[in-house]
Amino acid sequence: MPLGLGSPNGILSRRTAIFAVLAAAYFLSQFYRSTNAVIAKDLSADLSLSASHLGLMTSLFYVSFAAVQLPLGAALDRFGPRYVTPGLMLVTALGSLLFGTAHGFAQLALGRALIGAGMAGVYMGSLKVFSRWFSVGKFATASGYLVGMGALGALGAGTPLAWFNQTFGWRSVFLGAASW
């Protein structure tokens, strides 16, 4: 394997498993960023949201994501990505669950804010892990693979999400993502 993540006996190494989890989380991070654009019509119809509600609720992902960055850096340095990143991923799962079960704007907005706050640690936590594992040359490759997985998440928030939303509904998207 180009990153040295494989195991000599062909079984996935611990690093490979952790890399896969981080890549899946970054996939979800990029996926969550774009979901509201695809499900906006259904959200508006189901919860009687105005364009202002949609805009505010959508922006809460980015506001909470940004607000977490400074304490995130300190937490990653003090406690390490082993605890901080999974902890924030649990915040995302809670937010996705809250969003998927929302029956009003306030619950929807809180869910979206929690998703953003939780996803804030995925990229930086991954880079912190990679900085410990890889040399400078392999760090760039690992980061590139991670960004590639994120791009797939953004693509997944297009036609695949539209199909899933039409077939199963927007609530299923978020409830499914919460359990992923």
MODELLER restraints for C-alpha pairs under 7 A, 6 or more apart:
rsr = mdl.restraints
at = mdl.atoms
rsr.add(forms.Gaussian(group=physical.xy_distance, feature=features.Distance(at['CA:3:A'], at['CA:138:A']), mean=6.22, stdev=0.5))
rsr.add(forms.Gaussian(group=physical.xy_distance, feature=features.Distance(at['CA:3:A'], at['CA:142:A']), mean=6.90, stdev=0.5))
rsr.add(forms.Gaussian(group=physical.xy_distance, feature=features.Distance(at['CA:5:A'], at['CA:13:A']), mean=6.53, stdev=0.5))
rsr.add(forms.Gaussian(group=physical.xy_distance, feature=features.Distance(at['CA:5:A'], at['CA:15:A']), mean=5.85, stdev=0.5))
rsr.add(forms.Gaussian(group=physical.xy_distance, feature=features.Distance(at['CA:5:A'], at['CA:16:A']), mean=5.12, stdev=0.5))
rsr.add(forms.Gaussian(group=physical.xy_distance, feature=features.Distance(at['CA:6:A'], at['CA:12:A']), mean=6.03, stdev=0.5))
rsr.add(forms.Gaussian(group=physical.xy_distance, feature=features.Distance(at['CA:6:A'], at['CA:13:A']), mean=5.70, stdev=0.5))
rsr.add(forms.Gaussian(group=physical.xy_distance, feature=features.Distance(at['CA:6:A'], at['CA:16:A']), mean=6.52, stdev=0.5))
rsr.add(forms.Gaussian(group=physical.xy_distance, feature=features.Distance(at['CA:7:A'], at['CA:13:A']), mean=5.16, stdev=0.5))
rsr.add(forms.Gaussian(group=physical.xy_distance, feature=features.Distance(at['CA:22:A'], at['CA:122:A']), mean=6.95, stdev=0.5))
rsr.add(forms.Gaussian(group=physical.xy_distance, feature=features.Distance(at['CA:22:A'], at['CA:126:A']), mean=6.27, stdev=0.5))
rsr.add(forms.Gaussian(group=physical.xy_distance, feature=features.Distance(at['CA:23:A'], at['CA:146:A']), mean=5.47, stdev=0.5))
rsr.add(forms.Gaussian(group=physical.xy_distance, feature=features.Distance(at['CA:23:A'], at['CA:149:A']), mean=5.93, stdev=0.5))
rsr.add(forms.Gaussian(group=physical.xy_distance, feature=features.Distance(at['CA:25:A'], at['CA:122:A']), mean=6.52, stdev=0.5))
rsr.add(forms.Gaussian(group=physical.xy_distance, feature=features.Distance(at['CA:26:A'], at['CA:122:A']), mean=6.04, stdev=0.5))
rsr.add(forms.Gaussian(group=physical.xy_distance, feature=features.Distance(at['CA:26:A'], at['CA:123:A']), mean=6.52, stdev=0.5))
rsr.add(forms.Gaussian(group=physical.xy_distance, feature=features.Distance(at['CA:26:A'], at['CA:149:A']), mean=6.81, stdev=0.5))
rsr.add(forms.Gaussian(group=physical.xy_distance, feature=features.Distance(at['CA:26:A'], at['CA:150:A']), mean=5.24, stdev=0.5))
rsr.add(forms.Gaussian(group=physical.xy_distance, feature=features.Distance(at['CA:27:A'], at['CA:149:A']), mean=5.39, stdev=0.5))
rsr.add(forms.Gaussian(group=physical.xy_distance, feature=features.Distance(at['CA:27:A'], at['CA:150:A']), mean=4.22, stdev=0.5))
rsr.add(forms.Gaussian(group=physical.xy_distance, feature=features.Distance(at['CA:27:A'], at['CA:152:A']), mean=6.43, stdev=0.5))
rsr.add(forms.Gaussian(group=physical.xy_distance, feature=features.Distance(at['CA:27:A'], at['CA:153:A']), mean=4.24, stdev=0.5))
rsr.add(forms.Gaussian(group=physical.xy_distance, feature=features.Distance(at['CA:28:A'], at['CA:153:A']), mean=5.90, stdev=0.5))
rsr.add(forms.Gaussian(group=physical.xy_distance, feature=features.Distance(at['CA:29:A'], at['CA:119:A']), mean=5.56, stdev=0.5))
rsr.add(forms.Gaussian(group=physical.xy_distance, feature=features.Distance(at['CA:30:A'], at['CA:150:A']), mean=5.39, stdev=0.5))
rsr.add(forms.Gaussian(group=physical.xy_distance, feature=features.Distance(at['CA:30:A'], at['CA:151:A']), mean=6.93, stdev=0.5))
rsr.add(forms.Gaussian(group=physical.xy_distance, feature=features.Distance(at['CA:30:A'], at['CA:153:A']), mean=5.17, stdev=0.5))
rsr.add(forms.Gaussian(group=physical.xy_distance, feature=features.Distance(at['CA:30:A'], at['CA:154:A']), mean=5.07, stdev=0.5))
rsr.add(forms.Gaussian(group=physical.xy_distance, feature=features.Distance(at['CA:31:A'], at['CA:153:A']), mean=4.46, stdev=0.5))
rsr.add(forms.Gaussian(group=physical.xy_distance, feature=features.Distance(at['CA:31:A'], at['CA:154:A']), mean=4.81, stdev=0.5))
rsr.add(forms.Gaussian(group=physical.xy_distance, feature=features.Distance(at['CA:31:A'], at['CA:156:A']), mean=6.37, stdev=0.5))
rsr.add(forms.Gaussian(group=physical.xy_distance, feature=features.Distance(at['CA:31:A'], at['CA:157:A']), mean=5.20, stdev=0.5))
rsr.add(forms.Gaussian(group=physical.xy_distance, feature=features.Distance(at['CA:34:A'], at['CA:154:A']), mean=6.72, stdev=0.5))
rsr.add(forms.Gaussian(group=physical.xy_distance, feature=features.Distance(at['CA:34:A'], at['CA:157:A']), mean=5.88, stdev=0.5))
rsr.add(forms.Gaussian(group=physical.xy_distance, feature=features.Distance(at['CA:35:A'], at['CA:157:A']), mean=5.60, stdev=0.5))
rsr.add(forms.Gaussian(group=physical.xy_distance, feature=features.Distance(at['CA:36:A'], at['CA:58:A']), mean=6.51, stdev=0.5))
rsr.add(forms.Gaussian(group=physical.xy_distance, feature=features.Distance(at['CA:38:A'], at['CA:158:A']), mean=6.92, stdev=0.5))
rsr.add(forms.Gaussian(group=physical.xy_distance, feature=features.Distance(at['CA:38:A'], at['CA:162:A']), mean=6.22, stdev=0.5))
rsr.add(forms.Gaussian(group=physical.xy_distance, feature=features.Distance(at['CA:39:A'], at['CA:170:A']), mean=6.47, stdev=0.5))
rsr.add(forms.Gaussian(group=physical.xy_distance, feature=features.Distance(at['CA:43:A'], at['CA:49:A']), mean=7.00, stdev=0.5))
rsr.add(forms.Gaussian(group=physical.xy_distance, feature=features.Distance(at['CA:44:A'], at['CA:50:A']), mean=6.67, stdev=0.5))
rsr.add(forms.Gaussian(group=physical.xy_distance, feature=features.Distance(at['CA:47:A'], at['CA:103:A']), mean=6.64, stdev=0.5))
rsr.add(forms.Gaussian(group=physical.xy_distance, feature=features.Distance(at['CA:47:A'], at['CA:104:A']), mean=6.14, stdev=0.5))
rsr.add(forms.Gaussian(group=physical.xy_distance, feature=features.Distance(at['CA:57:A'], at['CA:109:A']), mean=4.95, stdev=0.5))
rsr.add(forms.Gaussian(group=physical.xy_distance, feature=features.Distance(at['CA:57:A'], at['CA:112:A']), mean=6.68, stdev=0.5))
rsr.add(forms.Gaussian(group=physical.xy_distance, feature=features.Distance(at['CA:60:A'], at['CA:109:A']), mean=6.94, stdev=0.5))
rsr.add(forms.Gaussian(group=physical.xy_distance, feature=features.Distance(at['CA:60:A'], at['CA:112:A']), mean=6.19, stdev=0.5))
rsr.add(forms.Gaussian(group=physical.xy_distance, feature=features.Distance(at['CA:60:A'], at['CA:113:A']), mean=4.96, stdev=0.5))
rsr.add(forms.Gaussian(group=physical.xy_distance, feature=features.Distance(at['CA:61:A'], at['CA:112:A']), mean=5.54, stdev=0.5))
rsr.add(forms.Gaussian(group=physical.xy_distance, feature=features.Distance(at['CA:61:A'], at['CA:113:A']), mean=4.97, stdev=0.5))
rsr.add(forms.Gaussian(group=physical.xy_distance, feature=features.Distance(at['CA:61:A'], at['CA:115:A']), mean=6.46, stdev=0.5))
rsr.add(forms.Gaussian(group=physical.xy_distance, feature=features.Distance(at['CA:61:A'], at['CA:116:A']), mean=4.05, stdev=0.5))
rsr.add(forms.Gaussian(group=physical.xy_distance, feature=features.Distance(at['CA:62:A'], at['CA:116:A']), mean=6.18, stdev=0.5))
rsr.add(forms.Gaussian(group=physical.xy_distance, feature=features.Distance(at['CA:64:A'], at['CA:113:A']), mean=5.54, stdev=0.5))
rsr.add(forms.Gaussian(group=physical.xy_distance, feature=features.Distance(at['CA:64:A'], at['CA:116:A']), mean=5.45, stdev=0.5))
rsr.add(forms.Gaussian(group=physical.xy_distance, feature=features.Distance(at['CA:64:A'], at['CA:117:A']), mean=4.97, stdev=0.5))
rsr.add(forms.Gaussian(group=physical.xy_distance, feature=features.Distance(at['CA:65:A'], at['CA:116:A']), mean=4.70, stdev=0.5))
rsr.add(forms.Gaussian(group=physical.xy_distance, feature=features.Distance(at['CA:65:A'], at['CA:117:A']), mean=4.68, stdev=0.5))
rsr.add(forms.Gaussian(group=physical.xy_distance, feature=features.Distance(at['CA:65:A'], at['CA:119:A']), mean=6.96, stdev=0.5))
rsr.add(forms.Gaussian(group=physical.xy_distance, feature=features.Distance(at['CA:65:A'], at['CA:120:A']), mean=4.94, stdev=0.5))
rsr.add(forms.Gaussian(group=physical.xy_distance, feature=features.Distance(at['CA:68:A'], at['CA:117:A']), mean=6.06, stdev=0.5))
rsr.add(forms.Gaussian(group=physical.xy_distance, feature=features.Distance(at['CA:68:A'], at['CA:120:A']), mean=6.53, stdev=0.5))
rsr.add(forms.Gaussian(group=physical.xy_distance, feature=features.Distance(at['CA:69:A'], at['CA:120:A']), mean=6.79, stdev=0.5))
rsr.add(forms.Gaussian(group=physical.xy_distance, feature=features.Distance(at['CA:72:A'], at['CA:121:A']), mean=6.66, stdev=0.5))
rsr.add(forms.Gaussian(group=physical.xy_distance, feature=features.Distance(at['CA:75:A'], at['CA:84:A']), mean=6.75, stdev=0.5))
rsr.add(forms.Gaussian(group=physical.xy_distance, feature=features.Distance(at['CA:76:A'], at['CA:84:A']), mean=6.30, stdev=0.5))
rsr.add(forms.Gaussian(group=physical.xy_distance, feature=features.Distance(at['CA:76:A'], at['CA:125:A']), mean=6.95, stdev=0.5))
rsr.add(forms.Gaussian(group=physical.xy_distance, feature=features.Distance(at['CA:81:A'], at['CA:125:A']), mean=5.09, stdev=0.5))
rsr.add(forms.Gaussian(group=physical.xy_distance, feature=features.Distance(at['CA:81:A'], at['CA:128:A']), mean=6.65, stdev=0.5))
rsr.add(forms.Gaussian(group=physical.xy_distance, feature=features.Distance(at['CA:81:A'], at['CA:129:A']), mean=6.56, stdev=0.5))
rsr.add(forms.Gaussian(group=physical.xy_distance, feature=features.Distance(at['CA:85:A'], at['CA:121:A']), mean=5.44, stdev=0.5))
rsr.add(forms.Gaussian(group=physical.xy_distance, feature=features.Distance(at['CA:85:A'], at['CA:122:A']), mean=6.00, stdev=0.5))
rsr.add(forms.Gaussian(group=physical.xy_distance, feature=features.Distance(at['CA:85:A'], at['CA:125:A']), mean=5.66, stdev=0.5))
rsr.add(forms.Gaussian(group=physical.xy_distance, feature=features.Distance(at['CA:88:A'], at['CA:118:A']), mean=4.28, stdev=0.5))
rsr.add(forms.Gaussian(group=physical.xy_distance, feature=features.Distance(at['CA:88:A'], at['CA:119:A']), mean=6.79, stdev=0.5))
rsr.add(forms.Gaussian(group=physical.xy_distance, feature=features.Distance(at['CA:88:A'], at['CA:121:A']), mean=6.33, stdev=0.5))
rsr.add(forms.Gaussian(group=physical.xy_distance, feature=features.Distance(at['CA:89:A'], at['CA:118:A']), mean=5.27, stdev=0.5))
rsr.add(forms.Gaussian(group=physical.xy_distance, feature=features.Distance(at['CA:89:A'], at['CA:119:A']), mean=6.51, stdev=0.5))
rsr.add(forms.Gaussian(group=physical.xy_distance, feature=features.Distance(at['CA:91:A'], at['CA:114:A']), mean=6.06, stdev=0.5))
rsr.add(forms.Gaussian(group=physical.xy_distance, feature=features.Distance(at['CA:91:A'], at['CA:115:A']), mean=6.77, stdev=0.5))
rsr.add(forms.Gaussian(group=physical.xy_distance, feature=features.Distance(at['CA:91:A'], at['CA:118:A']), mean=4.94, stdev=0.5))
rsr.add(forms.Gaussian(group=physical.xy_distance, feature=features.Distance(at['CA:92:A'], at['CA:114:A']), mean=5.83, stdev=0.5))
rsr.add(forms.Gaussian(group=physical.xy_distance, feature=features.Distance(at['CA:92:A'], at['CA:115:A']), mean=4.25, stdev=0.5))
rsr.add(forms.Gaussian(group=physical.xy_distance, feature=features.Distance(at['CA:92:A'], at['CA:118:A']), mean=4.45, stdev=0.5))
rsr.add(forms.Gaussian(group=physical.xy_distance, feature=features.Distance(at['CA:92:A'], at['CA:119:A']), mean=6.30, stdev=0.5))
rsr.add(forms.Gaussian(group=physical.xy_distance, feature=features.Distance(at['CA:93:A'], at['CA:178:A']), mean=4.32, stdev=0.5))
rsr.add(forms.Gaussian(group=physical.xy_distance, feature=features.Distance(at['CA:93:A'], at['CA:179:A']), mean=6.98, stdev=0.5))
rsr.add(forms.Gaussian(group=physical.xy_distance, feature=features.Distance(at['CA:94:A'], at['CA:178:A']), mean=6.95, stdev=0.5))
rsr.add(forms.Gaussian(group=physical.xy_distance, feature=features.Distance(at['CA:95:A'], at['CA:111:A']), mean=4.01, stdev=0.5))
rsr.add(forms.Gaussian(group=physical.xy_distance, feature=features.Distance(at['CA:95:A'], at['CA:112:A']), mean=6.19, stdev=0.5))
rsr.add(forms.Gaussian(group=physical.xy_distance, feature=features.Distance(at['CA:95:A'], at['CA:114:A']), mean=4.66, stdev=0.5))
rsr.add(forms.Gaussian(group=physical.xy_distance, feature=features.Distance(at['CA:95:A'], at['CA:115:A']), mean=4.89, stdev=0.5))
rsr.add(forms.Gaussian(group=physical.xy_distance, feature=features.Distance(at['CA:96:A'], at['CA:111:A']), mean=6.01, stdev=0.5))
rsr.add(forms.Gaussian(group=physical.xy_distance, feature=features.Distance(at['CA:96:A'], at['CA:115:A']), mean=6.21, stdev=0.5))
rsr.add(forms.Gaussian(group=physical.xy_distance, feature=features.Distance(at['CA:96:A'], at['CA:174:A']), mean=5.24, stdev=0.5))
rsr.add(forms.Gaussian(group=physical.xy_distance, feature=features.Distance(at['CA:96:A'], at['CA:175:A']), mean=6.41, stdev=0.5))
rsr.add(forms.Gaussian(group=physical.xy_distance, feature=features.Distance(at['CA:96:A'], at['CA:177:A']), mean=6.89, stdev=0.5))
rsr.add(forms.Gaussian(group=physical.xy_distance, feature=features.Distance(at['CA:96:A'], at['CA:178:A']), mean=5.21, stdev=0.5))
rsr.add(forms.Gaussian(group=physical.xy_distance, feature=features.Distance(at['CA:97:A'], at['CA:174:A']), mean=6.45, stdev=0.5))
rsr.add(forms.Gaussian(group=physical.xy_distance, feature=features.Distance(at['CA:97:A'], at['CA:175:A']), mean=5.44, stdev=0.5))
rsr.add(forms.Gaussian(group=physical.xy_distance, feature=features.Distance(at['CA:97:A'], at['CA:178:A']), mean=5.65, stdev=0.5))
rsr.add(forms.Gaussian(group=physical.xy_distance, feature=features.Distance(at['CA:98:A'], at['CA:107:A']), mean=6.61, stdev=0.5))
rsr.add(forms.Gaussian(group=physical.xy_distance, feature=features.Distance(at['CA:98:A'], at['CA:108:A']), mean=6.94, stdev=0.5))
rsr.add(forms.Gaussian(group=physical.xy_distance, feature=features.Distance(at['CA:98:A'], at['CA:111:A']), mean=5.00, stdev=0.5))
rsr.add(forms.Gaussian(group=physical.xy_distance, feature=features.Distance(at['CA:99:A'], at['CA:107:A']), mean=6.68, stdev=0.5))
rsr.add(forms.Gaussian(group=physical.xy_distance, feature=features.Distance(at['CA:99:A'], at['CA:108:A']), mean=4.86, stdev=0.5))
rsr.add(forms.Gaussian(group=physical.xy_distance, feature=features.Distance(at['CA:99:A'], at['CA:111:A']), mean=4.55, stdev=0.5))
rsr.add(forms.Gaussian(group=physical.xy_distance, feature=features.Distance(at['CA:99:A'], at['CA:112:A']), mean=6.43, stdev=0.5))
rsr.add(forms.Gaussian(group=physical.xy_distance, feature=features.Distance(at['CA:99:A'], at['CA:174:A']), mean=6.78, stdev=0.5))
rsr.add(forms.Gaussian(group=physical.xy_distance, feature=features.Distance(at['CA:100:A'], at['CA:171:A']), mean=4.41, stdev=0.5))
rsr.add(forms.Gaussian(group=physical.xy_distance, feature=features.Distance(at['CA:100:A'], at['CA:172:A']), mean=6.92, stdev=0.5))
rsr.add(forms.Gaussian(group=physical.xy_distance, feature=features.Distance(at['CA:100:A'], at['CA:174:A']), mean=4.96, stdev=0.5))
rsr.add(forms.Gaussian(group=physical.xy_distance, feature=features.Distance(at['CA:100:A'], at['CA:175:A']), mean=5.42, stdev=0.5))
rsr.add(forms.Gaussian(group=physical.xy_distance, feature=features.Distance(at['CA:101:A'], at['CA:171:A']), mean=6.74, stdev=0.5))
rsr.add(forms.Gaussian(group=physical.xy_distance, feature=features.Distance(at['CA:102:A'], at['CA:108:A']), mean=5.29, stdev=0.5))
rsr.add(forms.Gaussian(group=physical.xy_distance, feature=features.Distance(at['CA:130:A'], at['CA:139:A']), mean=6.07, stdev=0.5))
rsr.add(forms.Gaussian(group=physical.xy_distance, feature=features.Distance(at['CA:131:A'], at['CA:139:A']), mean=6.53, stdev=0.5))
rsr.add(forms.Gaussian(group=physical.xy_distance, feature=features.Distance(at['CA:165:A'], at['CA:173:A']), mean=6.81, stdev=0.5))
